[in-house]
């Protein structure tokens, strides 16, 4: 068995994270990857996976993860001894406990983000539950380093208690907001009618709700229903909202005083000064980003040569044509392509901007993706 370059098996390889992980392992780490998924008739057979895969990764829906793991334990019949089993589930207690019934070394992983459109998890958090780890420890550390995530070591039960707050409460709050907006649409208008009157906080809340509602509903259902710590958290949330509603309905100076002391001041004291400062700074940064992305005119460019000096050459084109840039943001696609978005004020000369786009194409510096 080659620990430095093991064969990887992914159970659930047709799912979104299974597909992303397979691309990462093959392209970034140069590893051989086998995938098995009932939805993919061309995928590897279970027996081939158990015979060949030194590292087995479970990437299946939350509600069937423990039973899936136990079914693979039964089929493995001890062949997993000395190997490494991982899972990518949003909950950790039940999946890790199920994997510990095997003879494999066991680590639970939870990327706290949807599969990114970038080659790695840079900028994302990855929860890591090292349940039973010995000879595979160096390889795991190499994997985590390659993923480039902010890795947080945590015990499975604490992870799940935290996810009841970090995921389930946040999702439920935004889904409740979406329900209020839906029920209020008849009197005040739908979201499209409200957004022209938006605050930055409202715009962010609507964006988060839209993100939840546009993705796989099974994931959000399982996060609510399969974590035993969620009902208590949601009751606490409902109690907080009900308490605020009672004070506002009471409406007198005594109620206002209690709101300031019991809601605003008590919660402010519960946050550390560092948390308050960091949160405010994050909000301001997001606000600046939203303002930049609202530029009346923009130009997006793919820069094929990701090397020192490439951006300088691109900027010189704008300088030659006398076009002033008011904002600049970069991002990467899942394939690793580097994209730049340039924003301009409303007085930009569109003819000069068209000349910039033509020059970028003619010089071969980059590829203009779109103009706004």
C-alpha positions in Angstrom: 0.0 0.0 0.0 1.4 3.4 -1.1 0.5 5.9 1.6 2.2 8.8 -0.2 0.1 8.4 -3.3 -2.9 6.3 -2.4 -5.8 5.3 -4.6 -8.9 7.3 -3.5 -12.4 6.0 -3.6 -15.4 8.4 -3.4 -18.8 7.1 -2.5 -21.3 9.5 -3.9 -19.0 10.7 -6.7 -21.9 12.0 -8.8 -22.9 14.6 -6.1 -21.7 18.2 -6.2 -19.0 17.8 -3.6 -18.0 14.4 -4.9 -17.4 15.9 -8.3 -15.5 18.8 -6.9 -13.3 16.6 -4.7 -12.6 14.2 -7.6 -11.4 17.1 -9.7 -9.3 18.4 -6.8 -7.6 15.1 -6.1 -6.9 14.3 -9.7 -5.8 17.7 -10.9 -4.2 19.3 -7.8 -2.8 16.2 -6.2 -2.3 13.9 -9.2 -4.0 10.9 -7.5 -5.9 8.1 -9.0 -9.6 8.4 -8.0 -12.4 5.8 -8.3 -16.0 6.9 -7.9 -19.1 4.9 -7.1 -22.6 6.4 -7.3 -25.9 4.6 -7.9 -26.9 7.5 -10.2 -23.9 6.8 -12.4 -24.0 3.4 -14.2 -20.5 4.0 -15.5 -19.1 4.3 -11.9 -16.8 1.8 -10.3 -18.3 -1.3 -8.7 -18.4 -1.6 -4.9 -16.0 -4.5 -4.9 -13.5 -2.7 -7.0 -13.6 0.3 -4.6 -13.1 -1.9 -1.6 -10.2 -3.8 -3.2 -8.3 -0.9 -4.6 -9.1 2.3 -2.6 -6.7 2.9 0.3 -8.6 6.0 1.2 -12.4 5.9 1.1 -14.5 9.1 1.2 -18.2 9.1 1.9 -20.0 12.1 0.2 -23.7 11.1 0.3 -26.8 12.9 1.7 -26.8 13.5 5.5 -29.8 11.3 6.2 -28.3 8.2 4.6 -24.7 8.6 5.6 -24.6 6.4 8.7 -26.5 3.5 7.0 -24.4 3.8 3.9 -21.2 3.6 5.9 -22.5 0.5 7.8 -23.4 -1.1 4.5 -19.9 -0.6 3.2 -18.4 -2.0 6.5 -20.5 -5.1 6.0 -19.3 -5.5 2.4 -15.7 -4.7 3.3 -15.6 -7.5 5.9 -12.3 -6.3 7.4 -10.5 -5.3 4.2 -10.5 -1.7 5.5 -8.0 -2.4 8.2 -5.0 -0.2 7.9 -6.8 2.1 5.5 -8.3 5.6 5.9 -12.0 6.4 5.9 -13.3 10.0 5.6 -16.7 11.6 5.3 -17.8 15.0 4.1 -21.1 15.3 5.9 -22.6 18.4 7.5 -23.1 16.5 10.7 -20.3 14.6 12.4 -21.5 12.5 15.4 -23.5 9.8 13.6 -21.2 9.4 10.6 -18.0 9.3 12.7 -19.6 6.8 15.1 -20.6 4.6 12.1 -17.0 4.8 10.6 -15.5 3.8 14.0 -17.4 0.5 13.7 -15.0 -0.3 10.9 -11.3 -1.3 11.4 -10.1 1.7 9.3 -8.5 4.9 10.6 -11.3 7.5 10.8 -11.5 11.3 10.2 -14.7 13.3 9.7 -14.5 16.4 7.5 -17.1 19.2 7.0 -16.4 21.9 4.5 -18.5 24.8 5.7 -19.3 26.0 2.1 -20.9 24.7 -1.0 -18.4 23.3 -3.6 -16.4 26.3 -4.6 -15.8 27.6 -8.1 -12.1 27.6 -7.3 -9.5 24.8 -7.3 -9.1 24.8 -3.5 -11.0 25.6 -0.3 -8.9 28.7 0.3 -10.9 31.2 2.3 -13.3 28.6 3.6 -13.5 26.8 6.9 -13.0 23.0 7.1 -14.1 21.2 10.3 -11.8 18.3 11.1 -12.7 15.5 13.5 -9.6 13.2 14.0 -11.4 10.2 15.5 -8.9 7.4 15.0 -5.7 8.4 13.2 -2.2 6.9 13.3 -0.1 6.0 10.2 -2.3 8.1 7.9 -1.7 11.3 9.9 1.1 12.6 7.6 -1.0 12.0 4.5 -4.0 13.7 6.0 -1.9 16.8 6.9 -0.7 16.8 3.3 -4.3 16.7 2.1 -5.4 19.5 4.4 -2.4 21.6 3.3 -3.3 21.1 -0.3 -6.9 22.0 0.3 -5.7 25.4 1.7 -8.8 25.7 4.0 -8.9 27.2 7.4 -8.9 23.9 9.3 -10.6 23.8 12.7 -10.1 20.7 14.9 -13.3 19.8 16.8 -15.0 16.9 18.5 -18.1 15.5 16.7 -20.7 16.3 19.3 -19.4 19.9 19.7 -19.4 20.3 16.0 -23.0 19.2 15.8 -24.1 21.5 18.6 -22.2 24.4 16.8 -23.9 23.6 13.5 -27.3 23.9 15.1 -26.4 27.6 15.6 -24.0 28.2 12.7 -26.1 26.5 10.0 -29.6 25.5 11.2 -30.4 28.7 13.1 -29.1 30.9 10.3 -31.0 29.0 7.6 -34.2 29.0 9.6 -33.9 32.7 10.3 -33.6 33.5 6.6 -36.3 31.1 5.6 -38.6 32.8 8.1 -37.7 36.1 6.7 -38.5 34.8 3.2 -41.9 33.6 4.6 -42.7 37.1 6.0 -41.7 38.7 2.7 -44.0 36.3 0.9 -46.9 37.0 3.2 -46.4 40.7 3.0 -46.1 40.9 -0.8 -49.8 41.6 -1.2 -49.7 44.8 0.8 -46.2 46.2 0.3 -44.9 44.5 -2.9 -42.6 41.6 -3.7 -38.8 41.6 -3.3 -38.3 43.3 -6.6 -40.4 46.2 -5.4 -38.6 46.4 -2.1 -35.0 46.2 -3.3 -34.9 49.8 -4.6 -35.4 50.8 -0.9 -32.8 48.4 0.3 -30.3 48.8 3.1 -27.0 46.9 2.9 -28.3 44.5 5.6 -31.6 43.9 3.8 -29.7 43.2 0.5 -27.4 40.7 2.2 -30.3 39.0 3.9 -32.2 38.7 0.7 -29.0 37.4 -1.0 -28.6 34.7 1.6 -32.3 33.6 1.4 -32.0 33.5 -2.4 -28.9 31.4 -2.1 -30.7 28.9 0.2 -33.8 28.8 -1.9 -31.9 28.2 -5.2 -29.9 25.2 -4.0 -30.6 21.6 -3.2 -33.6 21.5 -0.8 -32.6 18.1 0.5 -29.4 19.5 2.1 -31.3 22.2 4.0 -34.0 19.8 5.1 -31.4 17.4 6.5 -29.5 20.1 8.3 -32.7 21.0 10.2 -34.2 17.5 10.7 -31.2 15.3 11.3 -29.3 17.3 14.0 -30.9 16.5 17.4 -29.7 19.8 18.8 -31.7 21.9 16.3 -35.2 21.9 17.9 -34.0 23.4 21.1 -32.1 26.1 19.2 -35.1 27.0 17.1 -37.3 27.2 20.3 -34.8 29.6 21.8 -34.9 31.7 18.5 -38.6 31.7 18.5 -38.6 32.8 22.2 -36.3 35.7 21.5 -38.5 36.9 18.6 -41.6 36.6 20.7 -40.0 38.5 23.5 -39.1 41.4 21.2 -42.6 41.3 19.7 -44.2 41.6 23.1 -42.0 44.6 24.0 -42.8 46.4 20.7 -46.5 45.7 21.1 -46.4 47.1 24.6 -44.9 50.2 23.1 -44.4 52.4 26.2 -41.3 53.9 27.7 -40.9 50.9 30.1 -40.9 48.6 27.1 -38.3 50.7 25.3 -36.1 50.7 28.3 -36.3 46.9 28.6 -35.6 46.6 24.9 -32.4 48.7 25.3 -31.3 46.8 28.4 -32.5 43.2 27.7 -32.0 43.0 24.0 -29.4 45.6 22.8 -27.2 46.0 25.9 -27.3 42.4 27.1 -26.4 41.1 23.6 -23.7 43.7 23.1 -22.0 42.6 26.4 -22.3 39.0 25.3 -20.1 39.9 22.3 -16.5 40.5 23.0 -15.0 43.8 22.0 -12.9 41.9 19.4 -16.1 40.2 18.0 -17.8 43.6 17.7 -14.9 45.2 16.0 -14.4 42.3 13.6 -18.1 42.0 12.7 -18.3 45.8 12.0 -15.2 45.6 9.8 -16.6 42.7 7.9 -19.9 44.4 7.4 -18.2 47.6 6.1 -16.0 45.5 3.7 -19.0 43.8 2.3 -20.8 47.1 2.0 -17.9 48.5 0.0 -17.9 45.4 -2.3 -21.7 45.8 -2.9 -21.1 49.5 -3.8 -18.3 48.5 -6.2 -20.4 45.9 -7.9 -23.1 48.5 -8.4 -20.9 50.5 -10.7 -23.0 51.6 -13.7 -20.3 50.4 -16.1 -17.9 47.5 -15.9 -15.6 45.3 -17.9 -14.7 41.7 -17.0 -11.5 40.2 -18.4 -9.9 36.7 -18.2 -6.2 37.0 -17.7 -4.7 33.8 -19.2 -1.1 34.3 -17.9 -1.2 34.2 -14.1 2.2 35.6 -13.4 4.0 38.6 -12.0 3.5 41.6 -14.3 0.4 40.3 -16.1 -1.9 42.7 -14.4 0.5 45.6 -15.0 0.3 45.0 -18.7 -3.5 45.0 -18.5 -3.7 48.2 -16.6 -1.4 49.9 -19.1 -4.0 49.4 -21.7 -6.5 51.5 -19.7 -3.8 54.1 -19.1 -3.0 54.4 -22.8 -6.7 55.0 -23.6 -7.2 57.5 -20.7 -9.8 55.3 -19.0 -10.0 55.8 -15.2 -10.7 52.7 -13.1 -12.8 53.2 -9.9 -12.9 49.6 -8.7 -11.0 46.4 -9.3 -11.9 42.8 -8.1 -10.4 39.4 -9.0 -11.8 35.9 -8.7 -11.1 32.4 -9.9 -13.3 29.9 -11.7 -13.4 26.2 -10.6 -11.0 25.5 -13.5 -8.6 28.0 -12.0 -9.1 30.8 -14.6 -8.2 34.3 -13.2 -10.9 36.9 -13.9 -10.7 40.6 -13.2 -13.7 42.9 -13.0 -13.1 46.6 -13.6 -15.6 49.2 -12.6 -16.0 52.8 -14.0 -18.0 55.8 -13.1 -21.1 56.8 -15.0 -19.2 59.5 -17.0 -16.8 57.0 -18.7 -16.4 57.5 -22.4 -17.9 54.3 -23.9 -16.0 54.7 -27.1 -12.7 54.7 -25.1 -13.9 51.6 -23.2 -14.7 49.8 -26.5 -11.2 50.7 -27.7 -9.7 49.2 -24.5 -11.7 46.0 -25.1 -10.5 45.9 -28.7 -6.8 46.5 -27.6 -6.9 43.8 -24.9 -8.1 41.3 -27.6 -5.7 42.5 -30.2 -2.7 42.4 -27.9 -3.5 39.0 -26.6 -3.3 40.2 -23.0 -6.6 38.7 -22.0 -10.1 37.8 -23.1 -12.9 40.3 -22.5 -15.8 38.3 -21.0 -18.5 41.0 -20.8 -19.2 44.7 -20.4 -21.9 46.2 -18.3 
